[in-house]
Amino acid sequence: MSYNRIRTPRAYIDRISRDLSSGWRDSSAFTTVRTDNNSFALNKGNLLDLFDLKPHKYVVIPKETKEFYIQFDTGMSSEFLGESNFIAILGHNMRQANVNFKVQISDSATMGSNVQVVSDEDYTGHTKIQNVVSDADNSWISPQENGWSLFTWTDSGDSSNDNKFVRIIISEDDDAGDNFAEDLYIGAIMYGEYLDFPANADIGYSISYDYDANSMQRSIGGSDYSTIANSGVPMWAHTPAWVNTDINTGSASSLPYIFANRSGRKKISMNFSNVPDTSIFPQFEHSMTSYLDADIFHAGFYQRLIGSHLPFMFAYDNTSTDSGSYGLYRLANGLNTKQVAANTYNFKIDLEEAW
């Protein structure tokens, strides 16, 4: 659909960047292991670059790494607090590297018991959104294009869904003992919970493109000269941002398709009307469980993003599988609500594209 048509928006909120930003987690929460027991190393970047939500700042994993995994310890012993329901891998070249990936979640650091294989297409609520074709045994995902991949699942948030650790296993498509077809590039990994907005956006929302990086000067003779600090969202390693393709056209290619990258910074302003207070505010604002409830708009959205501090992945419509409906944004305003009837509020949200 796209055409910038906003219906019921969805925000994909990354828990890893939030936990790092707040100090709840640090680099010791990550584990990287090669299954052939050789040392894990990168040709470019460092591991934490994967979790800064800047997919144009990629890491390069040598093709000789073969099969390996990255594991994150959420530090949450409560299934409710450790809930998750999506994973996104941005700025990758998995098609050309000929690799698959699998995602496991468990309370066991060794994935030795009660393991949830959420990448399995038969897992509860597993929904494919972008570039996530299942491999032959269904538990592995085999991206058919370079660019980005996204899928969701259902996490009940109770003892049936152990979720303290998440492990992403990446392996050569044909044989875990083989080298990748080429070095593997990954720009960013997002893992967390999405939040559907509590209502459709009102008619009258606005979408604009700001070219604020331009600086104009006029000479004494009347000629205009322009300099530009940036031309918009940077290209990813193998594709223009938010594009999926089976060839290398990105910043790491010998001939980047710079002409295909959209210029300007997108800005979105939306109003929401007649929303029940129970959908916006927690019942007990100072209760930890209430205030971390992803189903409550203030708690699940503003609280988790720390206002405008952290970017998030925004979708125009919670049912969209069109890549043009997605992007990284930051909040450009706080939450200001106005009561319009008993237990009913209106509010406005302004967003700015982020990179």
N, C-alpha and C positions, 0 to 999 in steps of 0.2 A: 504494500500500500504506500507507505511513506508520503510523498508530496508534502512533507511537513505537516501532516494531519495528526493533531494531538487528540487522543481519546482518553483512556484511563492510563496515565503514565505509570511507569515502574522505575524504581531506583535500585540499582545493584550496588550494595554497600560492602566494601572490602573490610574484613575484620583484621587482616594481617597488618595493613598500614596503620589502622587505628591503634592496634595493640602496641606496635612499635612507637608510634607517636606519643602515646600516653605513658610509655615506660613500663607497661605491664609485661611486655616481651622484649627481648633483645636478640642479638645474633646467636646466642647460645640456644635459642628455641628451634634452630634449624639443624637438620642433619642431612648430609649428602653422602650417598654410598653408591659405588659401582659394584654391580653384582659379580664382576670378575675379581673383586678384592684389590684392584689397583687403585692408586690415589686419584681422587676426583680433582680436576683443575679446570680453569677456564682460559680460553685464548684471549678473551677480551672482557673487561668489566669485572665486577665482584657480585657475589650472590645476592646481597641486599639490593642491588640495582633492579632485581626482578620484582621488588615489592614497593617501589617508589611511585607507582602509577604513572610512569612516564615511558610509554611503550616505544618511543623513538630512541631511548637510551638502552640499547640492547646488550645482552651478553652473548658470547660465542662459546659454544661447547664443542670441543674437538670431536671429529667423527670417530676417532678411535675409542671414545668413551663407551661405545656400545650401549648396553642396558645399564640404567642408573635410576636412582630415585631421590627426590627432594621431600623431606618430611618436616612438618611444622607442628610444634607442641603448643596448643592454645592455652595450656595452663588451667583449663576449666575442668573441674571434677564433677560439675553439675551438667547433666545432659541439656537442661533448659538453657543454661548460659552458654553452652558450647554449640548450640544449634547452627546449622548451615543448610543452604539449599541451592547454591550455584557455584560454579567455577568457570573462569574465563582465562584463556591464554591468548595474549595479544602480541602482535608483531612477530609471528613465528614463520619459519620456512619448512614446516613439517612435511609438506608435500614433496619438496625437492630433496629433503634429507631422508625421505622414505622411512619415517618413524611413526609409531603408534604411541598412545598413552593410556594409562589406566589410573583411576582415582579410588583410593581406599580410605575408609574412616574407621577408627576403633579407639577404645580406651587402652589398648595394648600397644606399647611402643614398638613391639616386634611384629605387630599385626598377627598375633598368634591366636586370638580368640575373638569371637563376635565381631567379625570384620564386615563392614558394609561396603560392597563394591558399587559405588554410586554411578560409576561410568557404564555399568551393565544396563543395556536398554530394557531389561526386564525388571530392574530395580523400581521400587514403588515411586510413582510420580516422575520417572525419568522422562525428560522432555528435551528434544533436540532443537536448538534454536539457530545456531550458526556453525556450519562446517564441522559436523560431528557424526560422520558416517561410522557405523559400527563395523568392526572387523568380524571375521568368520565366527569367532566364539562368543560374540556379543559383549564381552566384558571390556574389550579394548576399543578405543576410538581411533579411527584412521582418517585424519583430515585429508580431504581430496584437493585442497588448495592451500597455498600460502596465505597468510593474513591473520585471521583470528578465529577462535573457536569458543563456543558458549553452550552450556547445557545446564538444566536445573533438575532438581529432584525433591522429594518430600522427606522432611525430617520431623518426626513426631515430637521431638524434644523430651522424650521420656526414656526410661531404662531400656527400651527395646532398640534405641539408637545410640550406642556408645559413640562418642565423637570428640574425645580429647585430642587425638592425633589425626592429621590428614597426611596421606602419602600420595605423591604423584610419581608414577613409574613411567619412564620413557624408554622405549626399546626399538631396535631396528625391526622393520615390519616383517621380514621373512625369517630372521633367526637372531635370537638375543646375543649370539656369539659373533655376529657380523658387525663390521663397521657401518656407521650411517653412510648414506650415499654422498653426503657432504657435511661440513660442519653445521651444527644446529644453532640457529639464531632464535632467541626468545626475548621479547621486549618487556613484558610484564605478566604477572600472574595475579589474578584476583580470586579471593575465596571468602565467602560470607553468606549474608542473607539479603534477599531482595525484598522490597516493600512496594506493594501496589498502593497508589495514592487512594485516599478514601472516597474519591468521587471523580467523575469526568471533569475535565477543564471546561469552564464556561465558554460559550461562544464569545469571541472578541479577544482571544489570546493574541499576542504579538510575537513575531519572529523577525529578528533583524540581523544584519551582518555588519559588524563594526570594523572599519579599516584604520584602527587607532595606531598602528605601527608606522603610518606615513607621516613624514614631516616635510611641509612645503615651505619654500622660500622664494621670494620674488626679487629679482635683480633690479638694479637701478634702471636698467634698460627695459624693464617690464617683463622679462622672460621668467617663466616659472621653472623651478627645479625641485625635484622630489627625492628624498632618501627614505629608505624603508628598513626598519629594524628586523622585521620578519614578515613573511608573506602568508602566515596562517599556520594551521596545525602542521608540525613537521612530518616528513615522510617516515614511514617505518622501514625496517631493514630490507624487506623483500617486496613491499607493496606500498602504494599510497595509503595514508591512514584510513582504516575502516573498510578497506577493499580486500576481497578475497580473489585470488587469481592463481593459476597454475604455473606462472612464469615469474622470473625475478625482475621486478620493475622498480624496486625500492632504492633507498639511499646506499645500500651496500652493493648494488649492481654496478656493472661497468657503464651502463647508460640509464641512469635513473629517469623515470617518467615524471620529471618535475612539473611538466605542463598539466599532468592529470591531478595534481593536488589542489584542493579547493583553497582559495585565499580568504582572508577575513576571519573574524572571531564571531561565532554565532551567539546571539543572546535571545533568551526566551522569557516572556512574561506571561504568567497565567493567573487567573482568578478562579477560586472555588467557592461555591455558594451553598448555603443550607446544609452544612456538614454537622452531624451530631457531635456533641462534646465527647462522647465515649470513643469516637474514632480519632480524636485529636489529642486528648490529654489522658494520662494514666489516672487511675482512681486515687492512688497514694503517691504523690510526687517524690517523696523521700524514701520509698520502699525500693530496694535494689531490684527485686523481681519485676515490680510494676514498671520501673523506669528503664528497664532494659528489654521491654516487650516489643518485639519487632512489628507487632500488629497495630501498635498505637503510634500515630503519626509523629508527634513531637518526640517521643522517646525513641522510636525506631529509625527516625530520619535525622532530625536536628541534633539529638544527643549523640548519635553514633558518628556523625560527621564533624562534631565539635563546631557547629555552625559552618562557616566558610573555610575552615582550616583544611579539610580533606576533600579531594575530588571524589566523584562517584560516576558510575556508568548509568546514563539516563536513556530510557526507551520511551518514545512518544506514545506507544500503545503496548500494554502488557501481553498482547497476543501476537505482536509483530515478529516476523522472521526476516524482515527486510533490513539489510545492513545499513541502509540509509536512515533508519529510525534510531540509530544508536550513536553515542558519543560520550566523551568525558566532560563533565561540567562541575562547577562549584556554585554554591549558593551565593547570591549577590545581595541578599537581605536576610534579616532575622524573621522570626515568626511573629507576625502581628495579626491577631484575630479580632473580629468585631462581632459581638452578639447581635443577632437579627431576630431571634425568637427564643422562646424558652429552650435552653440546652442546645442551641443551634448557633453556628458561627459561619462567618465568611472570612476568607483570608487570601492573600496574594503571595505568589512565589516568583522571584526573579532569578534566572540562571545565566551564567556565562560559561562559554566553552573554555576548557582548561587543557593545557599541555605543559 
